[in-house]
Amino acid sequence: GQIGFSQGRKKQDAPVVHDLLISLEEIAKVTTKKMKITRKVIGADGVSRPEDKVISIDIKPGWKAGTKITFPKEGDQLPNKVPADIIFVVKDKPHQLYTREGSDVRYKVKLGLREALVGTTLLIPTLDGQKFPLKLTDIVKPGSVKRIQGKGLPLPKTPTRKGDLLIEFNIQFPDNLSKNAKEILSDTLPRD
């Protein structure tokens, strides 16, 4: 009977996978990231040596975590083997201001009880480095969220459109009140 193996074909190793950490600012615009990889390359003398290679990756606006970018046959060059593919997997770099929710970004604001009740204007940082003035005139309840449209991340399929910036309010209640403040509040706050 026939043997089902072809002797002439070279085997390819499994892909080599690297994490690609991208900041939210990089996802918000077109960026090129350069990644250095080290691979083994066979010289003219038949000896394999390590070689550094820089790979350029064009970051597309709105890329989601888990996006895979494949560079075919960029792995080690070994005798009688097809070099492995190198795959980069996008991971969100943790951000000190925002958390990502798809194409929206969430920003948490600490608000004093006084501002929550009587209103204030906040300057909210946005991904493009600007400050967005947010005027609060209504009473802000703990855990409530305001949505600023179009200040989030580009939508992957239509990068000209953007997600929203969600502002979540954390109301800071005072630990104690003076007797005087309690009396004033007691006289002025409506009874349920």
mmCIF file of the C-alpha atoms, coordinates in Angstrom:
data_MODEL
# 
_entry.id   MODEL 
# 
loop_
_atom_site.group_PDB 
_atom_site.id 
_atom_site.type_symbol 
_atom_site.label_atom_id 
_atom_site.label_alt_id 
_atom_site.label_comp_id 
_atom_site.label_asym_id 
_atom_site.label_entity_id 
_atom_site.label_seq_id 
_atom_site.pdbx_PDB_ins_code 
_atom_site.Cartn_x 
_atom_site.Cartn_y 
_atom_site.Cartn_z 
_atom_site.occupancy 
_atom_site.B_iso_or_equiv 
_atom_site.pdbx_formal_charge 
_atom_site.auth_seq_id 
_atom_site.auth_comp_id 
_atom_site.auth_asym_id 
_atom_site.auth_atom_id 
_atom_site.pdbx_PDB_model_num 
ATOM 1   C CA . GLY A 1 1   ? 0.000   0.000  0.000  1.00 0.00 ? 1   GLY A CA 1 
ATOM 2   C CA . GLN A 1 2   ? 0.936   3.625  -0.356 1.00 0.00 ? 2   GLN A CA 1 
ATOM 3   C CA . ILE A 1 3   ? 2.347   5.638  2.513  1.00 0.00 ? 3   ILE A CA 1 
ATOM 4   C CA . GLY A 1 4   ? 0.386   8.827  3.058  1.00 0.00 ? 4   GLY A CA 1 
ATOM 5   C CA . PHE A 1 5   ? 3.412   11.034 3.844  1.00 0.00 ? 5   PHE A CA 1 
ATOM 6   C CA . SER A 1 6   ? 5.170   13.144 1.237  1.00 0.00 ? 6   SER A CA 1 
ATOM 7   C CA . GLN A 1 7   ? 8.876   13.180 1.987  1.00 0.00 ? 7   GLN A CA 1 
ATOM 8   C CA . GLY A 1 8   ? 9.518   16.452 0.160  1.00 0.00 ? 8   GLY A CA 1 
ATOM 9   C CA . ARG A 1 9   ? 7.364   18.781 2.287  1.00 0.00 ? 9   ARG A CA 1 
ATOM 10  C CA . LYS A 1 10  ? 8.967   20.766 5.076  1.00 0.00 ? 10  LYS A CA 1 
ATOM 11  C CA . LYS A 1 11  ? 7.123   20.990 8.377  1.00 0.00 ? 11  LYS A CA 1 
ATOM 12  C CA . GLN A 1 12  ? 6.257   24.348 9.855  1.00 0.00 ? 12  GLN A CA 1 
ATOM 13  C CA . ASP A 1 13  ? 6.552   24.942 13.598 1.00 0.00 ? 13  ASP A CA 1 
ATOM 14  C CA . ALA A 1 14  ? 3.594   26.234 15.587 1.00 0.00 ? 14  ALA A CA 1 
ATOM 15  C CA . PRO A 1 15  ? 3.188   30.029 15.518 1.00 0.00 ? 15  PRO A CA 1 
ATOM 16  C CA . VAL A 1 16  ? 5.122   32.113 18.037 1.00 0.00 ? 16  VAL A CA 1 
ATOM 17  C CA . VAL A 1 17  ? 2.686   34.359 19.914 1.00 0.00 ? 17  VAL A CA 1 
ATOM 18  C CA . HIS A 1 18  ? 3.629   37.687 21.528 1.00 0.00 ? 18  HIS A CA 1 
ATOM 19  C CA . ASP A 1 19  ? 1.439   40.126 23.481 1.00 0.00 ? 19  ASP A CA 1 
ATOM 20  C CA . LEU A 1 20  ? 1.176   43.598 21.957 1.00 0.00 ? 20  LEU A CA 1 
ATOM 21  C CA . LEU A 1 21  ? 0.330   46.110 24.696 1.00 0.00 ? 21  LEU A CA 1 
ATOM 22  C CA . ILE A 1 22  ? -1.422  49.168 23.263 1.00 0.00 ? 22  ILE A CA 1 
ATOM 23  C CA . SER A 1 23  ? -2.487  52.265 25.186 1.00 0.00 ? 23  SER A CA 1 
ATOM 24  C CA . LEU A 1 24  ? -5.951  53.779 24.671 1.00 0.00 ? 24  LEU A CA 1 
ATOM 25  C CA . GLU A 1 25  ? -4.322  56.863 23.143 1.00 0.00 ? 25  GLU A CA 1 
ATOM 26  C CA . GLU A 1 26  ? -2.637  54.647 20.510 1.00 0.00 ? 26  GLU A CA 1 
ATOM 27  C CA . ILE A 1 27  ? -5.979  52.957 19.717 1.00 0.00 ? 27  ILE A CA 1 
ATOM 28  C CA . ALA A 1 28  ? -7.582  56.392 19.359 1.00 0.00 ? 28  ALA A CA 1 
ATOM 29  C CA . LYS A 1 29  ? -5.394  57.307 16.384 1.00 0.00 ? 29  LYS A CA 1 
ATOM 30  C CA . VAL A 1 30  ? -3.316  55.705 13.645 1.00 0.00 ? 30  VAL A CA 1 
ATOM 31  C CA . THR A 1 31  ? 0.030   54.703 15.172 1.00 0.00 ? 31  THR A CA 1 
ATOM 32  C CA . THR A 1 32  ? 2.954   52.543 14.101 1.00 0.00 ? 32  THR A CA 1 
ATOM 33  C CA . LYS A 1 33  ? 4.543   50.403 16.784 1.00 0.00 ? 33  LYS A CA 1 
ATOM 34  C CA . LYS A 1 34  ? 7.966   48.876 16.303 1.00 0.00 ? 34  LYS A CA 1 
ATOM 35  C CA . MET A 1 35  ? 8.579   45.504 17.957 1.00 0.00 ? 35  MET A CA 1 
ATOM 36  C CA . LYS A 1 36  ? 11.990  43.854 18.178 1.00 0.00 ? 36  LYS A CA 1 
ATOM 37  C CA . ILE A 1 37  ? 12.070  40.100 17.735 1.00 0.00 ? 37  ILE A CA 1 
ATOM 38  C CA . THR A 1 38  ? 15.060  37.780 18.016 1.00 0.00 ? 38  THR A CA 1 
ATOM 39  C CA . ARG A 1 39  ? 15.175  34.725 15.800 1.00 0.00 ? 39  ARG A CA 1 
ATOM 40  C CA . LYS A 1 40  ? 17.707  32.101 14.794 1.00 0.00 ? 40  LYS A CA 1 
ATOM 41  C CA . VAL A 1 41  ? 19.033  32.423 11.246 1.00 0.00 ? 41  VAL A CA 1 
ATOM 42  C CA . ILE A 1 42  ? 21.276  29.944 9.418  1.00 0.00 ? 42  ILE A CA 1 
ATOM 43  C CA . GLY A 1 43  ? 24.388  31.549 7.978  1.00 0.00 ? 43  GLY A CA 1 
ATOM 44  C CA . ALA A 1 44  ? 26.260  30.531 4.818  1.00 0.00 ? 44  ALA A CA 1 
ATOM 45  C CA . ASP A 1 45  ? 28.348  28.171 6.967  1.00 0.00 ? 45  ASP A CA 1 
ATOM 46  C CA . GLY A 1 46  ? 25.224  26.252 8.003  1.00 0.00 ? 46  GLY A CA 1 
ATOM 47  C CA . VAL A 1 47  ? 25.430  27.468 11.633 1.00 0.00 ? 47  VAL A CA 1 
ATOM 48  C CA . SER A 1 48  ? 22.384  29.131 13.187 1.00 0.00 ? 48  SER A CA 1 
ATOM 49  C CA . ARG A 1 49  ? 22.911  32.430 14.993 1.00 0.00 ? 49  ARG A CA 1 
ATOM 50  C CA . PRO A 1 50  ? 20.527  34.800 16.786 1.00 0.00 ? 50  PRO A CA 1 
ATOM 51  C CA . GLU A 1 51  ? 19.468  37.816 14.754 1.00 0.00 ? 51  GLU A CA 1 
ATOM 52  C CA . ASP A 1 52  ? 17.413  40.825 15.879 1.00 0.00 ? 52  ASP A CA 1 
ATOM 53  C CA . LYS A 1 53  ? 14.739  42.099 13.550 1.00 0.00 ? 53  LYS A CA 1 
ATOM 54  C CA . VAL A 1 54  ? 12.431  45.077 13.984 1.00 0.00 ? 54  VAL A CA 1 
ATOM 55  C CA . ILE A 1 55  ? 8.844   44.531 12.831 1.00 0.00 ? 55  ILE A CA 1 
ATOM 56  C CA . SER A 1 56  ? 6.595   47.554 12.202 1.00 0.00 ? 56  SER A CA 1 
ATOM 57  C CA . ILE A 1 57  ? 2.940   47.144 13.139 1.00 0.00 ? 57  ILE A CA 1 
ATOM 58  C CA . ASP A 1 58  ? 0.392   49.691 11.937 1.00 0.00 ? 58  ASP A CA 1 
ATOM 59  C CA . ILE A 1 59  ? -2.149  50.132 14.734 1.00 0.00 ? 59  ILE A CA 1 
ATOM 60  C CA . LYS A 1 60  ? -5.617  50.589 13.261 1.00 0.00 ? 60  LYS A CA 1 
ATOM 61  C CA . PRO A 1 61  ? -7.978  52.961 15.104 1.00 0.00 ? 61  PRO A CA 1 
ATOM 62  C CA . GLY A 1 62  ? -10.370 51.187 17.475 1.00 0.00 ? 62  GLY A CA 1 
ATOM 63  C CA . TRP A 1 63  ? -8.584  47.817 17.538 1.00 0.00 ? 63  TRP A CA 1 
ATOM 64  C CA . LYS A 1 64  ? -10.067 45.577 20.215 1.00 0.00 ? 64  LYS A CA 1 
ATOM 65  C CA . ALA A 1 65  ? -8.144  43.426 22.683 1.00 0.00 ? 65  ALA A CA 1 
ATOM 66  C CA . GLY A 1 66  ? -7.647  39.977 21.165 1.00 0.00 ? 66  GLY A CA 1 
ATOM 67  C CA . THR A 1 67  ? -7.017  41.289 17.628 1.00 0.00 ? 67  THR A CA 1 
ATOM 68  C CA . LYS A 1 68  ? -4.318  39.120 16.012 1.00 0.00 ? 68  LYS A CA 1 
ATOM 69  C CA . ILE A 1 69  ? -1.684  40.399 13.575 1.00 0.00 ? 69  ILE A CA 1 
ATOM 70  C CA . THR A 1 70  ? 0.242   37.663 11.757 1.00 0.00 ? 70  THR A CA 1 
ATOM 71  C CA . PHE A 1 71  ? 3.681   37.996 10.180 1.00 0.00 ? 71  PHE A CA 1 
ATOM 72  C CA . PRO A 1 72  ? 4.142   34.844 8.062  1.00 0.00 ? 72  PRO A CA 1 
ATOM 73  C CA . LYS A 1 73  ? 7.410   32.896 8.317  1.00 0.00 ? 73  LYS A CA 1 
ATOM 74  C CA . GLU A 1 74  ? 9.261   35.394 10.513 1.00 0.00 ? 74  GLU A CA 1 
ATOM 75  C CA . GLY A 1 75  ? 10.264  32.769 13.126 1.00 0.00 ? 75  GLY A CA 1 
ATOM 76  C CA . ASP A 1 76  ? 13.488  30.792 13.534 1.00 0.00 ? 76  ASP A CA 1 
ATOM 77  C CA . GLN A 1 77  ? 15.091  29.496 10.338 1.00 0.00 ? 77  GLN A CA 1 
ATOM 78  C CA . LEU A 1 78  ? 16.014  25.906 11.122 1.00 0.00 ? 78  LEU A CA 1 
ATOM 79  C CA . PRO A 1 79  ? 17.285  23.180 8.771  1.00 0.00 ? 79  PRO A CA 1 
ATOM 80  C CA . ASN A 1 80  ? 14.466  21.394 6.899  1.00 0.00 ? 80  ASN A CA 1 
ATOM 81  C CA . LYS A 1 81  ? 11.776  23.479 8.628  1.00 0.00 ? 81  LYS A CA 1 
ATOM 82  C CA . VAL A 1 82  ? 9.523   26.252 7.348  1.00 0.00 ? 82  VAL A CA 1 
ATOM 83  C CA . PRO A 1 83  ? 9.992   29.266 9.680  1.00 0.00 ? 83  PRO A CA 1 
ATOM 84  C CA . ALA A 1 84  ? 7.075   29.666 12.089 1.00 0.00 ? 84  ALA A CA 1 
ATOM 85  C CA . ASP A 1 85  ? 4.587   32.501 11.727 1.00 0.00 ? 85  ASP A CA 1 
ATOM 86  C CA . ILE A 1 86  ? 4.830   35.215 14.372 1.00 0.00 ? 86  ILE A CA 1 
ATOM 87  C CA . ILE A 1 87  ? 1.513   36.402 15.784 1.00 0.00 ? 87  ILE A CA 1 
ATOM 88  C CA . PHE A 1 88  ? 1.002   39.522 17.889 1.00 0.00 ? 88  PHE A CA 1 
ATOM 89  C CA . VAL A 1 89  ? -2.142  39.629 20.054 1.00 0.00 ? 89  VAL A CA 1 
ATOM 90  C CA . VAL A 1 90  ? -3.459  43.063 21.046 1.00 0.00 ? 90  VAL A CA 1 
ATOM 91  C CA . LYS A 1 91  ? -3.830  43.636 24.798 1.00 0.00 ? 91  LYS A CA 1 
ATOM 92  C CA . ASP A 1 92  ? -5.110  46.835 26.398 1.00 0.00 ? 92  ASP A CA 1 
ATOM 93  C CA . LYS A 1 93  ? -2.431  48.564 28.426 1.00 0.00 ? 93  LYS A CA 1 
ATOM 94  C CA . PRO A 1 94  ? -4.007  49.517 31.803 1.00 0.00 ? 94  PRO A CA 1 
ATOM 95  C CA . HIS A 1 95  ? -4.861  53.235 31.897 1.00 0.00 ? 95  HIS A CA 1 
ATOM 96  C CA . GLN A 1 96  ? -4.685  55.448 34.957 1.00 0.00 ? 96  GLN A CA 1 
ATOM 97  C CA . LEU A 1 97  ? -7.747  57.508 34.000 1.00 0.00 ? 97  LEU A CA 1 
ATOM 98  C CA . TYR A 1 98  ? -10.059 55.315 31.959 1.00 0.00 ? 98  TYR A CA 1 
ATOM 99  C CA . THR A 1 99  ? -11.384 51.812 31.668 1.00 0.00 ? 99  THR A CA 1 
ATOM 100 C CA . ARG A 1 100 ? -12.367 50.558 28.230 1.00 0.00 ? 100 ARG A CA 1 
ATOM 101 C CA . GLU A 1 101 ? -15.808 49.175 27.423 1.00 0.00 ? 101 GLU A CA 1 
ATOM 102 C CA . GLY A 1 102 ? -15.764 48.245 23.741 1.00 0.00 ? 102 GLY A CA 1 
ATOM 103 C CA . SER A 1 103 ? -15.543 51.575 21.911 1.00 0.00 ? 103 SER A CA 1 
ATOM 104 C CA . ASP A 1 104 ? -16.639 53.535 24.995 1.00 0.00 ? 104 ASP A CA 1 
ATOM 105 C CA . VAL A 1 105 ? -14.308 54.665 27.754 1.00 0.00 ? 105 VAL A CA 1 
ATOM 106 C CA . ARG A 1 106 ? -15.368 55.129 31.390 1.00 0.00 ? 106 ARG A CA 1 
ATOM 107 C CA . TYR A 1 107 ? -13.959 57.873 33.599 1.00 0.00 ? 107 TYR A CA 1 
ATOM 108 C CA . LYS A 1 108 ? -14.701 57.969 37.332 1.00 0.00 ? 108 LYS A CA 1 
ATOM 109 C CA . VAL A 1 109 ? -15.160 61.322 39.073 1.00 0.00 ? 109 VAL A CA 1 
ATOM 110 C CA . LYS A 1 110 ? -15.098 61.950 42.811 1.00 0.00 ? 110 LYS A CA 1 
ATOM 111 C CA . LEU A 1 111 ? -17.631 64.644 43.619 1.00 0.00 ? 111 LEU A CA 1 
ATOM 112 C CA . GLY A 1 112 ? -18.200 66.348 46.958 1.00 0.00 ? 112 GLY A CA 1 
ATOM 113 C CA . LEU A 1 113 ? -21.717 66.239 48.429 1.00 0.00 ? 113 LEU A CA 1 
ATOM 114 C CA . ARG A 1 114 ? -22.055 70.005 48.054 1.00 0.00 ? 114 ARG A CA 1 
ATOM 115 C CA . GLU A 1 115 ? -21.235 69.893 44.294 1.00 0.00 ? 115 GLU A CA 1 
ATOM 116 C CA . ALA A 1 116 ? -23.529 66.905 43.850 1.00 0.00 ? 116 ALA A CA 1 
ATOM 117 C CA . LEU A 1 117 ? -26.431 68.886 45.355 1.00 0.00 ? 117 LEU A CA 1 
ATOM 118 C CA . VAL A 1 118 ? -25.877 72.458 44.126 1.00 0.00 ? 118 VAL A CA 1 
ATOM 119 C CA . GLY A 1 119 ? -23.971 71.830 40.872 1.00 0.00 ? 119 GLY A CA 1 
ATOM 120 C CA . THR A 1 120 ? -20.546 72.723 39.507 1.00 0.00 ? 120 THR A CA 1 
ATOM 121 C CA . THR A 1 121 ? -18.554 72.707 36.273 1.00 0.00 ? 121 THR A CA 1 
ATOM 122 C CA . LEU A 1 122 ? -15.990 69.922 35.862 1.00 0.00 ? 122 LEU A CA 1 
ATOM 123 C CA . LEU A 1 123 ? -13.139 69.772 33.361 1.00 0.00 ? 123 LEU A CA 1 
ATOM 124 C CA . ILE A 1 124 ? -13.120 66.199 32.068 1.00 0.00 ? 124 ILE A CA 1 
ATOM 125 C CA . PRO A 1 125 ? -9.903  64.970 30.376 1.00 0.00 ? 125 PRO A CA 1 
ATOM 126 C CA . THR A 1 126 ? -10.485 63.379 26.972 1.00 0.00 ? 126 THR A CA 1 
ATOM 127 C CA . LEU A 1 127 ? -8.373  60.897 24.970 1.00 0.00 ? 127 LEU A CA 1 
ATOM 128 C CA . ASP A 1 128 ? -7.183  63.612 22.578 1.00 0.00 ? 128 ASP A CA 1 
ATOM 129 C CA . GLY A 1 129 ? -5.549  65.489 25.474 1.00 0.00 ? 129 GLY A CA 1 
ATOM 130 C CA . GLN A 1 130 ? -8.231  68.201 25.657 1.00 0.00 ? 130 GLN A CA 1 
ATOM 131 C CA . LYS A 1 131 ? -10.403 69.094 28.668 1.00 0.00 ? 131 LYS A CA 1 
ATOM 132 C CA . PHE A 1 132 ? -14.170 68.916 28.170 1.00 0.00 ? 132 PHE A CA 1 
ATOM 133 C CA . PRO A 1 133 ? -16.207 71.329 30.378 1.00 0.00 ? 133 PRO A CA 1 
ATOM 134 C CA . LEU A 1 134 ? -19.131 69.457 31.924 1.00 0.00 ? 134 LEU A CA 1 
ATOM 135 C CA . LYS A 1 135 ? -21.708 71.675 33.615 1.00 0.00 ? 135 LYS A CA 1 
ATOM 136 C CA . LEU A 1 136 ? -23.715 69.945 36.348 1.00 0.00 ? 136 LEU A CA 1 
ATOM 137 C CA . THR A 1 137 ? -26.964 71.706 37.156 1.00 0.00 ? 137 THR A CA 1 
ATOM 138 C CA . ASP A 1 138 ? -29.171 68.821 38.318 1.00 0.00 ? 138 ASP A CA 1 
ATOM 139 C CA . ILE A 1 139 ? -28.652 66.840 41.513 1.00 0.00 ? 139 ILE A CA 1 
ATOM 140 C CA . VAL A 1 140 ? -26.105 64.086 40.885 1.00 0.00 ? 140 VAL A CA 1 
ATOM 141 C CA . LYS A 1 141 ? -27.017 60.753 42.463 1.00 0.00 ? 141 LYS A CA 1 
ATOM 142 C CA . PRO A 1 142 ? -24.303 58.307 43.595 1.00 0.00 ? 142 PRO A CA 1 
ATOM 143 C CA . GLY A 1 143 ? -23.351 55.854 40.829 1.00 0.00 ? 143 GLY A CA 1 
ATOM 144 C CA . SER A 1 144 ? -25.089 57.909 38.125 1.00 0.00 ? 144 SER A CA 1 
ATOM 145 C CA . VAL A 1 145 ? -23.427 58.108 34.706 1.00 0.00 ? 145 VAL A CA 1 
ATOM 146 C CA . LYS A 1 146 ? -23.326 60.953 32.181 1.00 0.00 ? 146 LYS A CA 1 
ATOM 147 C CA . ARG A 1 147 ? -22.548 60.133 28.548 1.00 0.00 ? 147 ARG A CA 1 
ATOM 148 C CA . ILE A 1 148 ? -20.544 62.477 26.305 1.00 0.00 ? 148 ILE A CA 1 
ATOM 149 C CA . GLN A 1 149 ? -21.100 61.323 22.751 1.00 0.00 ? 149 GLN A CA 1 
ATOM 150 C CA . GLY A 1 150 ? -18.214 60.933 20.329 1.00 0.00 ? 150 GLY A CA 1 
ATOM 151 C CA . LYS A 1 151 ? -15.433 61.304 22.916 1.00 0.00 ? 151 LYS A CA 1 
ATOM 152 C CA . GLY A 1 152 ? -14.580 57.594 23.109 1.00 0.00 ? 152 GLY A CA 1 
ATOM 153 C CA . LEU A 1 153 ? -12.560 55.330 20.814 1.00 0.00 ? 153 LEU A CA 1 
ATOM 154 C CA . PRO A 1 154 ? -12.974 54.999 17.027 1.00 0.00 ? 154 PRO A CA 1 
ATOM 155 C CA . LEU A 1 155 ? -15.346 52.230 15.925 1.00 0.00 ? 155 LEU A CA 1 
ATOM 156 C CA . PRO A 1 156 ? -13.200 49.498 14.289 1.00 0.00 ? 156 PRO A CA 1 
ATOM 157 C CA . LYS A 1 157 ? -15.442 49.151 11.217 1.00 0.00 ? 157 LYS A CA 1 
ATOM 158 C CA . THR A 1 158 ? -16.111 52.903 10.798 1.00 0.00 ? 158 THR A CA 1 
ATOM 159 C CA . PRO A 1 159 ? -13.151 54.756 12.371 1.00 0.00 ? 159 PRO A CA 1 
ATOM 160 C CA . THR A 1 160 ? -14.651 58.148 11.491 1.00 0.00 ? 160 THR A CA 1 
ATOM 161 C CA . ARG A 1 161 ? -17.319 57.470 14.157 1.00 0.00 ? 161 ARG A CA 1 
ATOM 162 C CA . LYS A 1 162 ? -16.414 57.244 17.816 1.00 0.00 ? 162 LYS A CA 1 
ATOM 163 C CA . GLY A 1 163 ? -17.829 55.662 20.938 1.00 0.00 ? 163 GLY A CA 1 
ATOM 164 C CA . ASP A 1 164 ? -18.739 57.696 24.008 1.00 0.00 ? 164 ASP A CA 1 
ATOM 165 C CA . LEU A 1 165 ? -17.038 58.909 27.150 1.00 0.00 ? 165 LEU A CA 1 
ATOM 166 C CA . LEU A 1 166 ? -18.970 57.661 30.176 1.00 0.00 ? 166 LEU A CA 1 
ATOM 167 C CA . ILE A 1 167 ? -18.556 59.701 33.349 1.00 0.00 ? 167 ILE A CA 1 
ATOM 168 C CA . GLU A 1 168 ? -19.392 57.804 36.517 1.00 0.00 ? 168 GLU A CA 1 
ATOM 169 C CA . PHE A 1 169 ? -19.897 59.795 39.710 1.00 0.00 ? 169 PHE A CA 1 
ATOM 170 C CA . ASN A 1 170 ? -18.649 58.707 43.089 1.00 0.00 ? 170 ASN A CA 1 
ATOM 171 C CA . ILE A 1 171 ? -20.181 61.051 45.685 1.00 0.00 ? 171 ILE A CA 1 
ATOM 172 C CA . GLN A 1 172 ? -17.934 61.765 48.675 1.00 0.00 ? 172 GLN A CA 1 
ATOM 173 C CA . PHE A 1 173 ? -20.083 62.060 51.778 1.00 0.00 ? 173 PHE A CA 1 
ATOM 174 C CA . PRO A 1 174 ? -18.507 63.995 54.693 1.00 0.00 ? 174 PRO A CA 1 
ATOM 175 C CA . ASP A 1 175 ? -17.404 61.912 57.693 1.00 0.00 ? 175 ASP A CA 1 
ATOM 176 C CA . ASN A 1 176 ? -18.993 64.415 60.079 1.00 0.00 ? 176 ASN A CA 1 
ATOM 177 C CA . LEU A 1 177 ? -20.882 67.707 60.151 1.00 0.00 ? 177 LEU A CA 1 
ATOM 178 C CA . SER A 1 178 ? -20.712 70.543 62.655 1.00 0.00 ? 178 SER A CA 1 
ATOM 179 C CA . LYS A 1 179 ? -23.788 71.167 64.856 1.00 0.00 ? 179 LYS A CA 1 
ATOM 180 C CA . ASN A 1 180 ? -24.290 74.457 63.009 1.00 0.00 ? 180 ASN A CA 1 
ATOM 181 C CA . ALA A 1 181 ? -24.197 72.798 59.564 1.00 0.00 ? 181 ALA A CA 1 
ATOM 182 C CA . LYS A 1 182 ? -26.649 70.120 60.759 1.00 0.00 ? 182 LYS A CA 1 
ATOM 183 C CA . GLU A 1 183 ? -29.108 72.775 61.956 1.00 0.00 ? 183 GLU A CA 1 
ATOM 184 C CA . ILE A 1 184 ? -28.875 74.703 58.653 1.00 0.00 ? 184 ILE A CA 1 
ATOM 185 C CA . LEU A 1 185 ? -29.362 71.506 56.650 1.00 0.00 ? 185 LEU A CA 1 
ATOM 186 C CA . SER A 1 186 ? -32.242 70.444 58.856 1.00 0.00 ? 186 SER A CA 1 
ATOM 187 C CA . ASP A 1 187 ? -34.000 73.755 58.194 1.00 0.00 ? 187 ASP A CA 1 
ATOM 188 C CA . THR A 1 188 ? -33.307 73.866 54.449 1.00 0.00 ? 188 THR A CA 1 
ATOM 189 C CA . LEU A 1 189 ? -33.477 70.281 53.175 1.00 0.00 ? 189 LEU A CA 1 
ATOM 190 C CA . PRO A 1 190 ? -36.959 69.118 52.190 1.00 0.00 ? 190 PRO A CA 1 
ATOM 191 C CA . ARG A 1 191 ? -38.519 66.422 54.358 1.00 0.00 ? 191 ARG A CA 1 
ATOM 192 C CA . ASP A 1 192 ? -39.638 63.293 52.454 1.00 0.00 ? 192 ASP A CA 1 
# 
